[in-house]
Amino acid sequence: MYDTRKTVLLKDGTQAVLRGLRPGDGEAMLRFMKKTRGESEFLMLYPEEITQTVEQEENWIRRKLEDPNAWMIICEVNGEMVGVCEIFRNRGIKVRHRGILAVAVVKDFWHKGIGTVFFEEMEAVARQNGITQMELEVVEGNERAMALYEKQGFAVTGTIPGAIRYKDGRERCYYYMVKKL
Ligand SMILES: CC(C)(COP(=O)(O)OP(=O)(O)OC[C@H]1O[C@@H](n2cnc3c(N)ncnc32)[C@H](O)[C@@H]1OP(=O)(O)O)[C@@H](O)C(=O)NCCC(=O)NCCS
């Protein structure tokens, strides 16, 4: 669980808050997920696939908060959820040095530095919790995300061909990226 609360200044001078996930975030989280999935074709689900109720989402949040292998950071501007970043540590003894990352930011807030502060913060979380290797998947063509990850020290280690197939039949590969800490 991420239980820090920080105020950060974005590139355009906007004040944002980084905080952990908490009970009661369900409705805002569902709104955020539908919005970001509608704004980017690089996230795994279509917005109409976000079908859970607020109650189900609250149950999911409770489980997340009890999970010793999950850390989630929320970025808020004026009380609105505008970014979410998560790291999930693998469970088994042989693989628990590896943390898997995921990130999304609302389009109006892209390129203001939120992705960068998320990754800096998550790297600190990883180090504090014995994670020595951070990993993620990114869809071919997601130049903005690739630029962020490369800037943060991740390198492509492989691909999963045809990992994504859109409704119109287009296929995209996943790049697998790794950063050793
Ligand atoms: C990818 C994403 C998380 C980046 O977040 P962000 O808050 O915009 O990231 P930052 O503002 O910190 O910018 C990170 C870097 O992206 C790069 N970047 C910014 N705008 C860019 C653009 N238009 N084209 C290419 N690269 C760009 C820059 O290298 C930038 O670093 P710099 O400003 O220091 O040069 C965000 O765009 C997003 O949520 N996209 C949709 C969902 C998604 O793709 N998630 C990732 C799935 S793997």
The ligand as an ORCA input file, in Angstrom:
! r2SCAN-3c Opt
* xyz 0 1
  C       2.039      7.473    -21.488
  C       1.595      8.467    -20.441
  C       1.364      7.725    -19.132
  C       2.695      9.520    -20.252
  O       2.330     10.371    -19.190
  P       2.663     11.931    -19.211
  O       2.169     12.473    -17.921
  O       2.148     12.530    -20.457
  O       4.257     11.858    -19.208
  P       5.283     13.093    -19.047
  O       4.573     14.384    -19.148
  O       6.052     12.829    -17.818
  O       6.181     12.950    -20.344
  C       7.032     11.902    -20.457
  C       7.808     11.983    -21.755
  O       6.965     11.676    -22.832
  C       7.569     12.249    -24.010
  N       6.542     12.935    -24.761
  C       5.711     13.882    -24.350
  N       4.910     14.261    -25.337
  C       5.247     13.511    -26.408
  C       4.755     13.413    -27.711
  N       3.771     14.196    -28.130
  N       5.308     12.513    -28.542
  C       6.313     11.712    -28.111
  N       6.802     11.778    -26.862
  C       6.266     12.657    -26.027
  C       8.678     13.133    -23.582
  O       9.892     12.439    -23.698
  C       8.352     13.326    -22.123
  O       9.462     13.608    -21.371
  P      10.050     15.122    -21.336
  O       8.890     16.028    -21.181
  O      10.943     15.096    -20.147
  O      10.740     15.290    -22.621
  C       0.287      9.192    -20.872
  O       0.512      9.805    -22.106
  C      -0.920      8.269    -20.982
  O      -1.596      7.990    -20.012
  N      -1.226      7.817    -22.211
  C      -2.379      6.972    -22.450
  C      -2.346      5.670    -21.718
  C      -1.064      4.922    -21.974
  O      -0.561      4.870    -23.079
  N      -0.542      4.321    -20.895
  C       0.675      3.533    -20.972
  C       0.350      2.146    -21.343
  S       1.820      1.158    -21.487
*
